[in-house]
Amino acid sequence: MKRTLIITMEYPPQVGGIATYVDQMAGSFEPTQIVLLAPPHKDAKDWDASRPFLVIRKPFLYPSFIWPRWLKLYREVKKLIKTYGIEQIHLHHILPVGYVANMMLRKFKIPYIVFSHGTDVSAMAATKRKSAAAKRIALQSEQIIVNSKNLEQRLLESLPELEGHTSVLYPSPTQVFFEQPSVEEIDELRAKYGLQGMHVMLTVSRFVHGKGFQYLVPAVAEILKKVPHLVWFIVGDGAEKDRILADIRKHNLQNIVRFVGELPHEELQLYYHLADQFVLLTHPYNGMEEGLGLVFLEAAAAGLPVVAGKSGGVVESVEDGVTGVVIDVLEHPERVAEQVIEFFEHPEKAKAFGAAGRERMKREFVWDAQLDRIKQYL
């Protein structure tokens, strides 16, 4: 493998699908060949020390009154190339990071690969200038790697010139999600939250638009009428937190909700194995859709049946009618309560869906197998 610089604007301990994807993929490479550049984070010291590869933390952008703001990143990357003998760049955000990678290609003949996660597709079309820049950066890359077939299709609709220049690389759940926690750990959590004889539903998500909490909260109120011994765990945080909590109070659900807040990724395993089913109602919002949905893969790895909202690549992470049920919540929000109730009332069916999801993850969503798809570019 070439000596590679990975540049990402999202990286643990920041919580999120892109951050986790970048870390897991970087950890699947030969560690001595990787240098990872990420923004500063107040809790980064211990995390970075635990990684087998070198992590460097630097601010990416100048203040808004200095233009171009990405010139700061350009200077840092130029220095890293010389210091570490970088032979290739991986960038996980086509703009503004792509400006810098493209300049390194022209100045030092260092090739780059673009990893697209969906959020940059709509950004590309924001202005003619950005669209033209993204097109130039994409076309001059070694390859565009996307995390779902749906995202590949959306990207090609925006930039049809990329036909034949894209590859799909699915993220894969880490091994810990397949592993059953000890009985003592689960019993301790059950006692802590008072779960004896309760039905447990889990949602793991950032609190942002497009995650469907405005549909899920009223659905839970309906579920409660048929499933009175219900506990709803919510793991996450974000800009919409106050609105979501207000909606929970409005529907008088405070007593059944266990709001856990944001957790380090490695601590999520216990909550997946504590639950009976996983529910997250993703949906399109302002032209943006879910790239794939790593949390759906993690839930499946833990053996949970899934109720998911139809958005972007979710139909690839959840096999509708086999590993879970995918619902268009914009068209049929009433189906959510019906499906969740069905899984609770028919536990054997729920267990069969969960088992099918777990086997699918073991068979298809494994990092080594996924990386074989793009090894010619590495």
C-alpha positions in Angstrom: 0.0 0.0 0.0 1.2 3.5 -0.8 2.1 5.9 2.1 -1.3 7.5 2.5 -2.6 10.7 4.1 -6.2 10.6 5.1 -7.9 13.9 5.5 -11.2 14.1 7.3 -13.3 16.8 8.9 -15.2 14.3 11.1 -13.3 11.8 13.3 -13.7 10.3 16.8 -14.2 11.0 19.5 -16.7 13.0 17.5 -19.7 10.8 17.2 -21.3 10.1 13.8 -21.4 7.7 10.9 -18.7 9.5 8.8 -16.3 9.7 11.8 -16.8 6.0 12.5 -16.5 5.0 8.9 -13.2 6.9 8.5 -11.7 5.3 11.7 -12.7 1.8 10.9 -11.4 2.0 7.3 -8.1 3.5 8.5 -7.8 0.8 11.0 -8.1 -1.9 8.3 -5.0 -0.6 6.4 -1.4 -1.3 7.3 -0.9 1.2 10.2 2.7 2.1 9.3 1.4 3.4 6.0 -1.2 5.7 7.4 -1.1 9.3 8.5 -4.5 10.7 9.5 -5.2 14.5 9.7 -8.3 15.6 11.6 -9.6 18.7 13.4 -8.8 19.2 17.1 -11.2 17.7 19.7 -11.1 18.4 23.4 -11.2 14.6 24.2 -8.8 13.5 21.4 -5.6 12.7 23.4 -6.6 9.3 24.7 -8.4 8.3 21.6 -5.5 9.2 19.3 -3.1 7.4 21.5 -5.2 4.2 21.2 -5.0 4.2 17.3 -2.4 2.0 15.7 -1.6 4.7 13.1 -0.5 8.3 13.4 -3.2 10.9 14.1 -2.4 14.6 13.7 -4.8 17.2 14.9 -4.8 20.6 13.2 -7.4 23.3 12.5 -8.4 23.2 8.9 -9.6 26.7 8.0 -8.6 30.3 8.6 -11.2 32.7 10.2 -13.9 33.8 7.7 -12.3 37.2 7.1 -9.3 35.4 5.5 -9.9 34.0 2.0 -9.4 31.4 0.8 -10.0 29.8 4.3 -8.6 26.4 3.1 -5.2 28.0 2.5 -4.4 26.9 6.1 -5.1 23.3 5.2 -2.9 23.7 2.0 0.1 24.7 4.0 -0.4 21.9 6.6 -0.8 19.2 3.9 2.3 20.5 2.0 4.3 20.1 5.2 3.0 16.6 5.9 3.8 15.4 2.4 7.4 16.4 2.8 7.7 15.1 6.4 6.1 11.7 6.0 6.8 11.0 2.3 3.1 10.9 1.4 2.4 9.1 -1.9 -1.4 9.3 -1.9 -4.2 11.3 -0.4 -7.7 10.1 0.7 -10.2 12.9 1.3 -13.6 12.4 2.9 -15.1 15.8 1.9 -14.8 16.9 -1.7 -15.2 20.5 -0.7 -13.2 22.3 0.6 -10.6 19.6 1.1 -10.7 18.7 -2.6 -9.2 22.1 -3.5 -6.1 21.2 -1.5 -5.8 17.6 -2.8 -6.1 18.9 -6.4 -3.3 21.4 -5.9 -1.1 18.6 -4.4 -1.8 16.6 -7.6 -0.7 19.4 -9.8 2.3 20.5 -7.6 3.7 17.2 -6.5 2.0 14.6 -8.8 0.4 13.0 -5.7 -2.8 11.2 -6.7 -5.9 11.3 -4.5 -9.1 9.3 -3.9 -12.4 10.9 -3.0 -14.7 9.1 -0.5 -18.2 10.5 -0.7 -20.7 10.0 2.1 -23.7 11.8 0.7 -23.6 15.1 2.5 -21.4 16.6 -0.3 -23.7 15.7 -3.2 -26.2 18.5 -2.4 -23.3 20.9 -1.6 -21.9 20.3 -5.0 -25.0 21.7 -6.6 -25.3 24.7 -4.2 -23.7 27.2 -6.7 -22.3 27.0 -10.2 -18.8 27.8 -8.9 -18.9 24.9 -6.4 -20.4 22.5 -8.9 -17.7 23.3 -11.4 -15.0 23.0 -8.7 -16.4 19.6 -7.5 -16.6 18.4 -11.1 -12.9 19.2 -11.7 -11.8 17.7 -8.5 -13.8 14.5 -9.0 -12.7 14.0 -12.6 -9.0 14.4 -11.7 -9.2 11.9 -8.8 -8.0 8.3 -9.1 -11.5 7.2 -8.1 -14.7 8.3 -6.3 -15.6 5.8 -3.6 -19.2 6.0 -2.4 -20.9 4.1 0.5 -24.0 2.9 -1.3 -25.3 2.2 -4.8 -28.0 4.9 -4.2 -25.4 7.5 -3.5 -23.5 6.4 -6.6 -26.6 7.0 -8.7 -27.3 10.4 -7.1 -23.7 11.4 -7.8 -23.9 10.4 -11.4 -27.1 12.3 -11.8 -25.2 15.4 -10.6 -22.0 14.6 -12.5 -22.8 12.2 -15.4 -19.2 12.6 -16.6 -18.1 10.4 -13.7 -19.7 7.3 -15.3 -17.1 4.5 -14.9 -15.1 6.5 -12.4 -17.0 5.4 -9.2 -16.9 2.4 -6.9 -19.1 1.3 -4.0 -17.5 0.5 -0.7 -19.9 -0.4 2.1 -19.0 0.4 5.7 -18.9 -2.6 8.0 -19.8 -3.0 11.6 -16.8 -3.6 13.9 -16.5 -7.0 15.5 -17.6 -5.9 18.9 -21.2 -5.5 17.7 -21.4 -9.2 16.8 -20.2 -10.2 20.2 -22.7 -10.9 23.0 -21.9 -8.9 26.2 -21.6 -10.9 29.4 -24.8 -11.8 31.4 -23.5 -9.6 34.2 -23.1 -6.5 32.0 -26.6 -6.9 30.6 -28.2 -7.6 34.0 -26.5 -4.6 35.5 -28.0 -2.3 32.8 -31.4 -3.9 33.2 -31.3 -3.2 36.9 -30.0 0.3 36.4 -32.9 1.2 34.0 -35.6 -1.0 35.6 -36.2 -3.2 32.6 -37.6 -6.3 34.3 -40.6 -7.5 32.2 -40.3 -4.5 29.8 -40.2 -4.3 26.0 -37.2 -2.3 24.8 -37.0 -0.2 21.7 -33.7 1.5 20.7 -32.9 4.6 18.5 -29.4 5.7 17.9 -29.0 8.9 16.0 -27.8 12.5 15.7 -30.6 14.9 16.6 -30.8 16.6 13.2 -33.3 17.1 10.4 -34.0 14.0 8.3 -33.9 11.5 11.2 -37.7 11.4 11.6 -38.2 12.1 15.3 -41.2 14.2 14.5 -42.8 11.0 13.2 -41.4 8.6 15.7 -42.5 10.4 18.9 -46.3 10.3 18.0 -45.9 6.8 16.8 -44.5 5.8 20.2 -47.5 7.3 21.8 -49.7 4.9 19.6 -47.4 2.0 20.3 -47.8 2.5 24.1 -51.5 1.9 23.8 -50.9 -1.7 22.7 -47.5 -2.3 24.4 -47.9 -0.7 27.9 -44.7 -2.2 29.2 -42.5 -0.2 26.8 -39.1 1.5 27.3 -37.6 3.6 24.6 -33.9 4.2 24.7 -32.6 7.2 22.8 -28.8 7.5 22.2 -27.5 10.7 20.6 -27.4 14.4 20.7 -27.5 17.4 18.3 -29.1 20.6 17.2 -32.7 19.4 17.4 -32.4 18.0 21.0 -34.6 20.7 22.6 -37.3 20.3 20.0 -37.3 16.5 20.3 -37.5 16.6 24.1 -40.3 19.1 24.0 -42.2 16.8 21.7 -41.7 13.9 24.1 -43.1 16.0 26.9 -46.0 17.1 24.7 -47.0 13.4 24.2 -46.4 12.6 27.9 -43.7 10.0 27.1 -41.2 11.1 29.8 -41.8 8.0 31.9 -41.0 5.5 29.1 -38.0 7.4 27.5 -34.5 6.7 28.7 -32.4 9.5 27.2 -28.8 8.3 27.3 -27.2 11.2 25.4 -24.1 10.9 23.3 -21.9 7.8 23.9 -18.5 6.9 22.6 -18.9 4.5 19.7 -17.4 1.5 21.5 -20.0 1.8 24.4 -23.0 1.4 22.0 -22.7 -2.4 21.9 -24.4 -2.9 25.3 -27.5 -0.9 24.2 -27.9 -2.8 21.0 -27.8 -6.1 22.9 -30.2 -4.7 25.5 -32.9 -3.9 23.0 -35.6 -6.0 21.4 -35.8 -3.9 18.2 -34.1 -0.9 16.5 -36.2 2.0 15.1 -35.0 5.1 13.2 -37.2 6.9 10.7 -34.7 8.5 8.3 -36.3 10.4 5.4 -35.3 12.9 2.6 -34.9 16.5 3.8 -34.1 19.5 1.7 -32.6 17.4 -1.1 -30.4 15.4 1.3 -30.8 11.7 2.0 -29.1 9.1 4.1 -25.9 7.7 2.5 -26.4 4.2 4.0 -26.9 4.3 7.7 -24.2 2.6 9.8 -26.4 2.3 12.8 -28.7 0.0 10.8 -25.8 -2.3 10.1 -24.7 -2.3 13.7 -28.2 -3.1 14.8 -28.3 -6.0 12.4 -24.9 -7.3 13.6 -26.3 -7.4 17.1 -29.2 -9.5 15.9 -32.0 -6.8 16.1 -34.9 -6.5 13.7 -35.0 -3.1 12.2 -37.8 -0.6 11.4 -36.2 2.0 9.2 -37.4 5.1 7.3 -36.9 5.1 3.5 -34.1 7.5 2.5 -31.2 7.1 0.1 -29.1 4.0 0.8 -31.2 2.7 3.7 -32.8 0.2 1.3 -29.3 -1.3 0.9 -28.5 -1.5 4.6 -31.9 -3.0 5.6 -33.2 -5.8 3.4 -36.9 -5.0 3.4 -39.1 -7.9 4.5 -36.0 -10.0 5.4 -33.8 -8.2 8.0 -36.3 -5.5 8.8 -39.0 -3.3 7.4 -38.4 0.0 5.4 -41.2 2.5 5.6 -41.7 5.7 3.6 -42.7 7.8 6.6 -43.5 10.8 4.5 -46.3 8.8 2.8 -47.3 6.2 5.4 -46.4 7.4 8.9 -49.2 5.2 10.3 -47.3 2.1 9.4 -44.6 2.7 11.9 -46.7 2.0 15.0 -48.2 -1.0 13.3 -44.8 -2.6 12.5 -43.2 -1.9 15.9 -46.3 -3.4 17.6 -46.1 -6.5 15.3 -42.5 -7.2 16.2 -43.3 -6.9 19.9 -46.4 -9.1 19.7 -44.7 -11.7 17.5 -41.2 -12.1 19.1 -40.4 -15.2 17.0 -40.9 -13.3 13.8 -38.7 -10.4 15.2 -36.0 -12.9 16.2 -36.0 -14.4 12.7 -35.6 -11.0 11.1 -32.8 -10.2 13.5 -31.0 -13.5 12.8 -31.3 -12.9 9.1 -29.7 -9.5 9.5 -26.9 -10.8 11.6 -26.0 -13.5 9.0 -26.2 -10.9 6.2 -23.7 -8.7 8.0 -21.3 -11.7 8.6 -21.6 -12.6 4.9 -21.5 -9.3 3.1 -20.4 -6.4 5.4 -16.8 -7.3 6.3 -14.0 -4.7 5.9 -11.5 -7.1 4.4 -13.9 -8.2 1.7 -15.1 -4.6 1.0 -11.5 -3.2 0.7 -10.7 -6.0 -1.9 -13.0 -4.1 -4.2 -10.8 -1.0 -4.3 -7.3 -2.6 -3.7 -6.1 -1.6 -7.2 -6.4 2.1 -6.2 -4.5 1.8 -3.0 
